[in-house]
Amino acid sequence: MIKTMVNAWKIADLRKKIIYTAFILFLFRLGCAIPVPFINIVSEQGLVGDNTGTFLNYLSMMTGEAFNYGRVFALGITPYINSSIILQLLAVAIPALEKLSHDEEGRKKMAAITRYVTVALAILQGIAYYVYIWSQGMLTPDANGVKYTGFGAFFQGLVIVCVLTAGSALVMWLGEQINEKGIGNGISLILFAGIVSRIPAILTQMFDAVYRMGKWYYLIAPLALIGLLAMIVYICFMDGGERRIPVQYAKRVVGRKMYGGQSSNIPIKVNMSGVLPVIFASSILSLPPTVEMFIQDKITDGSFWQTFFGWFKADSWVYGVIYFLLIIFFAYFYSSIQYNPVEMANNLAKNSGMIPGIRSGKPTAEYIAKIISKMVLLGALMLSVCALFPVIFSQITTAVGYGDIDVSIGGTSIIILVGVALETVSQIESQMMMRHYKGFLD
């Protein structure tokens, strides 16, 4: 990876793209430090506070603490990601949207629709953000120290929602600029920058834990570091793993020339759905703790609701089991949307291709579906190992009496960080290969 970056820096065109991408990421981090007018979050722990495992904590992780402290880019890129996912799901149910993705003009229209839906989702999330900070008393009071009401409160809310929506739209635009003029992979790189920005704070917390954990720290801290390094290697291995289905193309004569006869393969990746199953599962499991955050004053000790919400704590074994099952479910759900074995079999038949030992048509589709089902299960199981690492770590620290250590850098964060790094290096290598291609005359 380092060698690739050094070689890319030597090429003037790529060097300009790298510098431009770094400048865009700097602007993103600058927007994460500019406060939104009328928001007054004075707590050192920010908006999320001790509500670990809630959807608010998840949003804070994805935005590099901008959500936690009321910054301009508090909503981050999440409205755009949600918009893209919603349109992908709707394309399965609405044939008109599916047709748009088959040609260049249609894809441009889909991109425009995605932007409009992104703005709409940003407005809704901005309103929800304002309502929550208003209920928590985190707005700037008037000259007498009293919370604004009536038109004053409406004006505050209007400004906050407009600034948050504009910030989300600007982040979307920054990601598109990286795709057009930078090294590409803009949305993922913005997520990468937000998560990386939290690493110093998390490392500081782990080092501070030596004063609280005593002798246990010298055992758990090295194990956590070794586990982190092992997980990075494991994710690299998982990301590159694939099953190749052999394909043989029949020979055919067109005029005086003979075509076909060569062998090829259909690559089926182990982790074909990426980090999306983990994101979906984390989002669903974060809803109960978020609801508890709003009604915690009404929950009595020893009641059913206290037990129920306790199941969804990050250090609960029930949470781990449900998390595991949801990851498998969403892995199958997403693969069923992305891969159509019948269509793949039909494409093979149209190009005079066949899988050795398998008849064309329905048997080929059933064989491909069987292979995909096995690979989805294997990928979901391997993905669960990474996602459940924070739960296992929390169980260990809870057992020794220090269950409040933040391990939010694990699981989803590590998968995103490693996946984006590998994909970005792969894109740089492909651009370097195009610039070093010598052509037919050399």
N, C-alpha and C positions, 0 to 999 in steps of 0.2 A: 504493500500500500504506500509506504513512504517513498519507495523507488519510483512508483507511478507518478506521485505528486511532483517529485524532483524532475522527472523527465518531462512532465506536462509544463512545468514552469519554464523550461528552456524553449518552448515553442511560443512565439510572440502572440499568436492569436489566442491560444489557450490561456496564456498568462493574463491577457486582458479580460477574458471571461472569468477567471478565478478571482481577479481583483474586483471586478464588477459584482460578482456574487458575494464576496466578503463585504463590500460596501452596502449592498441591500440588506444583508443580515445585521450589519451595524445599525442601519436605520430601524430595523425591526426591534432590536434591543433598546434603541433610544426611545422608541414609542412605548416600550414596556416600562420606562422610567418616568414618563410624563404623567402627572396626576390628572384625573378628570375633575372638572369644576364641581364644586358643591359636595364632593365626597370627602368625609372626614373620618378616616379609619386611624384611630390613635393607638390601638392595641399593637404590641410588638408581634403578636402571633397573626395579625391580619384578620381578614374576614372569616377564614375557615376556622382558625383557632384550634381547639382540641378535637374537632369533628373529623378525625381520621377515618378514611374509608367511605366518606360521603361523595356524592357527585360533585360537590364544590371542591373537595380536595383533588378529585380527578381533573377538573377544569384548571385548577391552579397548577397542577403538574404539567399540563399540556401547554400552558401559556407562560411558563417560567416565572411564576409568582405574580404576574401582572393582574390576574383575576383576584388574587388574594389581597392586594393593596389598592385596588381601584385605579388602575392605569388606563391610558387611552386604548391600548391593545388588550384589554381585559378579556374580551371574547375570543381573541386569537383567531386561529384558522378553523376552529371547530364548526362554525356555521357552514363554511364551505364544504367541509368533509361530510357533515350531515346531509347537506343538499345533494352532494354527489351520490351518496348511498341511497337516498330517497329516490332519485331519478333512475338509478340502476334497478331498484326494486320495481318501480313503476313501469320501466321498459319491458319487464317480463309480462306484466298484466295488460299493458296498452300497446297494441301492435303499431300504432302511429309513431310512438316514441322509439320503438325498436327499429323501424324503417329509417329513422333519422340518423342512426348510428352507422349506416352502411355506406354512406358517401360523404365527401368532403363538406359540401354545403350543409348537409344534415347535421354533421358533427359541430359545425359552427353554430347552428341554431340550438343544439343541445347545450353548448357552452354558454350561450346567451341566457337560456332558460335557467341553467345552473346558477348564473350570477344573480338573476332576479330572485330565485328561491333563497339564495344565500342572504340577500338583503332582508327578505321577509323574515327568515329565521333569526337574523341578527336583531331585528326590531323586537321580536317576541322575547328573545333572551335578554335584551337590554331592559325591557319592561320588567321581566322577572327579577333581574339584578337590582333594579331601582326599588321594587316593592320590598325585597328582602332587606336591603340596607336601610330603607325607611323604617321598617318594623324593628330593626336593631338599633335605631337611633344613631346611625352613622352618617348623617347629613349635616352640613354646616348650618348652625342655628342663626337666628337673627341677632340684632345688637343687644337684646336683652337675654340672650342665651336660651330662647324658647324655639321649639321646632316650628318651622313654617307650616301654615295650613292654607287651604283655599287656593287662590291664584299663585301665591308664593311657592307652595308645594308643587303645583302643576308646572310652573316655570322651571323649577329645579329638575323635575322628572323629565321634562321635554329636552332640556339641555343635556342631561346625562344620557338619555336614550339616543339622541342624535349623535353625540360624541362617540358612544360605544359602537353604534351602527357604522359611522364613518370610519372608525378604527378597524372594524372587521373588514369592511370593503377595501380599505387601504392595504391590509395584510394580504387579502386575496390578490390585489393588483401587484404587490411586491413579489408574490410567488409566481405570477404569470411573467413578470419581467425577468426573473431568474430563468424561466423556461425559454424565453425568447432571446435574451441577450447574454445570459450566464451559462453555466455548465449544465443546466437542466435540473429536473427533479425538485422544482422550487418549493412546492407545498411540503414535501417531506423534509427538506432542509430547514424550513422554518420551524417545523415540529422539533427537529434535531437541535436547533439553536435554543429553543425554549427549555428543553429537557436538560441540555448540557449546562445551562446557566444555573441549575439547581444543585449541580454536583458539589461545588465548594461548600455550600451551606450544609449539605448532608454529611460530607466528610468532616466538617467542623463538629457537627453534632456527635459523630461516632468517636472522635478524639476526646471530646468533652465527657463522654460516657465513662472514661477511665476513672474519673473522680467519684462516680456513683456506683460502678460495678465492682470495683476492687479487683480481686484476683480473677473473677469470672471474665473480665474484659480481655485479659491476656489469652484466654482460650477462645472466646467467641469472635473477637475482632479478626485474628488471623484466619479462622475458619470462614468468616464472611468474605474476606478478601480472596481466599483461595476459591471459594464457591463462585464469586463474581467472575474471576478469570476463567474458571472452568465453564461457566455458563456462556461466556463470550465465544470460546472455542466450540462449544456445543452448538450454539446458534449458527456459527459459520458452517459447521458440518451439515446441519439441518437445512440451511438455506441452499446449499449446493447439491443436496441429494435429489435424485430423480430416478424414475423407472422408465426405461426405453422400450416401447413396443415395436418390434421389428416389422417393417413393411417392405413387400416386394412388388415392384411395378412390372406389369407384363410388357413384352415387346410388341410394338405395332408399327406398321409400315405406312408412311404417308408419302405418296409419290415414289421417289427413288431413295428416300431416306428412312432409316429405322430409328424409332424413338423408344425410350423406356428400357426396361431390363435391368435397371440399377436397384440397389437396396438402400433403404432409408429407415427411419424410425420416428415414432411419435413420443416426444419426451413428456412424461407426467411427473411434475415436481412433487416432492414429499410434502412441502409446506405450500400448497397451491393457493391457499386463501390468505397467506400472510398473517398479519397481526389482527385482522378484522374480527375473528372469533373472540379473541381476548378482549378487544375493545367493546364489542357488543355485550359480552358476559359481564365485564366490569361495570358497564353503564347500568345494566339491569340490577346487579347486586348492590349498586350504590344508591338505588332509590329508597329502600327501607331505612337506611341510616339517615338519609336526607329528610324523610318524613318524620323520623324520630327527633331530629334537630328542631323541628317546628313545634312539636307537641310534647317535648320532654318535661315541661312543667306539669303536665296532666298525667304523667305515668307514675304510678305508685310502686313502692318497693314490693317485690314478691308477686306482682300481678302477672297475668298472662302476657300482656303487651311487653313488659320488661323482658320476659323470657324470649318472646318472639323476636324482638329487636336484637337481643343478645346473640341469636343464631347468626346474624348478619354482620357481626364484628369480624375484623380481619384476623383475629387470633382464635376464631371458633372453628372446630372441626366440621361442623355443619356447613359453614361458609365454604370450606375447602371442597367438600363433596358436591355441593350445588354448583360451585365454580367449575369443577371438573366436568360435570354433566352438561352445563351450558356451553362450554368450549366445544365439546364433541358435537352437540346439536347444531351450533352455528357454523361449524366447519362443514358439516354435511349440507346445511341450508345454503351456504354461499357457493359451494362447489356445484350444487344442482342448478344454480343460476348461471354460473360461468361456463359450465361444460355441458354439452348436449351430445351424448354418445350416438344418437340416431343421425344427427347432422354430420358428425365426424365420419361415421360409416358411409353415409351417402357421398361425402366428398372423396373418400377413398375409391368408391366404385366409379365415380365420374372420371377419375384420373387413372383408371385401370390398375389400381393398387389393391393389395390384399394382404392380410396377416397370414403368414405361413401356418397351415394346418387349420385355419378357420375359414368357413365359407363366407362369401360376401352377403351383405344385407343384414337381416335380423341377427344371425349368429355373431357377426362382427360387432354390432351395436351392444349385444349382451356381454360379449367378452370385454369390450372397452369399459362398459359400465361396471363390470366386476372388478377390473383393475383399478378404476378410479375410486370405487368404494373402499377397497383395501388401502390405497394410498391415503385417502382422506382420514381413515381411522388411524393409520400410523402417524400421519402428520399431526392430528389432533392430540394423540397421546404424547408425542414429542413436544408439542407446544405447551401442553399442560405442565410438563416438568418445569419449564421456565416460568409459567404464570403462577404456579403454586409455591415457588421459592419464597416469596414474602410471607406466605401463610405459615410455611414450615419454620422460617426464621422467627416469626412472631411466637410460635409455639415454644421454641427453644428459649427465647428471652423471657417469655412469661413463666416458664418453668423455674427459672432462676430468679424470678422476682423483678425483672426489668422489661416488661412487655410494652413500654411506651416508646421504644426506639423506632424512629422513622425508617422504613425500608421501602419507601415509595419509588426509589430508584430502581428497584428490582422489577421482575415480571415484564409488564407492558413496556416500561421505559427502556429496559435493556434490549428487548426485541426490536423496538423502533430504532434505537441508536445503532445497533449492529447492522440491521437490515438497510437503513439509509446509507450508512458508511459503505457497505458492500455494493449497493446499487450505484452510488455516486462514483466510486472507483471504477466500476464496470463501464459507466457512461464515458468517463474520461479516457479509459483505455480504448473504447470504440472510436472516439474522436481522434485519438492519436494514431490509430490504425488507418483511418481514412486519410490522414495527412501524410502518412508514410507509404501509401500505396504507390507503387512504381508504374503500374499500367502495363500494357502489352508490348510497348516498344522498347522497354529496358531489359 
